Amino acid sequence: MASLKDLRLRIRSVKSTQKITSAMKMEAAAKLRRAQDQAEQARPYAERMDKLVAAIGSRVVGQAPALLAGNGKSQTYLVVVATSDRGLCGAFNSSIARDARALIKGLLADGKTVKILCVGRRGRDNLRRDFASHIVETIELGNAKRVEFALANTVATKVRTLFEAGEIDVATVVYSRFRSAISQIVTRQQLIPVALPEVTEQGLVYEYEPEEDQILGALLPRNLSVQIFRALLENNASEQGARMTAMDNATRNAGDMIKRLTLIYNRTRQAVITKELIEIISGAEAV
């Protein structure tokens, strides 16, 4: 049985941990509001960009740009795994890594060549044990307070460079789409060739200036950056929501543990006092 001193130290240690998890929960809750606003504001723009690319792409006469139609091959795949640099956010990182691992294994089983671009250290840490030779680069997020478009543009430039060099044929990003603080959806989105949504605006005819192929030449690289930016914003909101939930659970568990340890401490202290009283009474009777 643990001594009273050991129990006091244990209770003190758990209380210190509870203060830390409570502070991390409050920090994540503050960051979540901003991150959620960013993600929700980016969705309409990214969705409209997809529809615009689909509308213009459907009117292209002749050969469509490679970013839109692909290069005609599907042998080498690039999987962009977007996670975070930090842990203590529940199953956020592991869920993304698990889905990416399933995608990669499926592609390898089909005889495809797979390359992995990790955005965030946790994705690399989760995947390098099984697929270290497939990881081409890791882009760390750093300690920035918010996700900037420059980071998404850096990732998009790397993806586009690999595609234009003929090193990849298809690119897909795996990230977590934010639904609520307790619900995040792991999502796969094909980046190259562009997975176009259906054009539902019937009866509307637009005239474009300059020609469609020139517009697409400028729009497609921008769309690639926008879609990656959207994925990173969704990931950031999902990370903060998952961390807030995880730290809330940890704080509650610490409270429950403190109650159990306090109960054990009181019972042990009572037993020690009772034992000492018995010894005193027995000594007095012996005299």
Stockholm file with secondary structure:
# STOCKHOLM 1.0

chainA/1-287         MASLKDLRLRIRSVKSTQKITSAMKMEAAAKLRRAQDQAEQARPYAERMDKLVAAIGSRVVGQAPALLAGNGKSQTYLVVVATSDRGLCGAFNSSIARDARALIKGLLADGKTVKILCVGRRGRDNLRRDFASHIVETIELGNAKRVEFALANTVATKVRTLFEAGEIDVATVVYSRFRSAISQIVTRQQLIPVALPEVTEQGLVYEYEPEEDQILGALLPRNLSVQIFRALLENNASEQGARMTAMDNATRNAGDMIKRLTLIYNRTRQAVITKELIEIISGAEAV
#=GR chainA/1-287 SS CCCHHHHHHHHHHHHHHHHHHHHHHHHHHHHHHHHHHHHHHHHHHHHHHHHHHHHHHTTCCSSCCHHHHCCSCCSEEEEEEECCSCCCSTTHHHHHHHHHHHHHHHHHHTTCEEEEEEESHHHHHHHHHHHGGGEEEEECCTTCSSCCHHHHHHHHHHHHHHHHTTSCSEEEEEEEEEEETTEEEEEEEEEETTCCCCCCCTTCCCCCSSCHHHHHHHHHHHHHHHHHHHHHHHHHHHHHHHHHHHHHHHHHHHHHHHHHHHHHHHHHHHHHHHHHHHHHHHHHHHC
#=GC SS_cons         CCCHHHHHHHHHHHHHHHHHHHHHHHHHHHHHHHHHHHHHHHHHHHHHHHHHHHHHHTTCCSSCCHHHHCCSCCSEEEEEEECCSCCCSTTHHHHHHHHHHHHHHHHHHTTCEEEEEEESHHHHHHHHHHHGGGEEEEECCTTCSSCCHHHHHHHHHHHHHHHHTTSCSEEEEEEEEEEETTEEEEEEEEEETTCCCCCCCTTCCCCCSSCHHHHHHHHHHHHHHHHHHHHHHHHHHHHHHHHHHHHHHHHHHHHHHHHHHHHHHHHHHHHHHHHHHHHHHHHHHHC
//
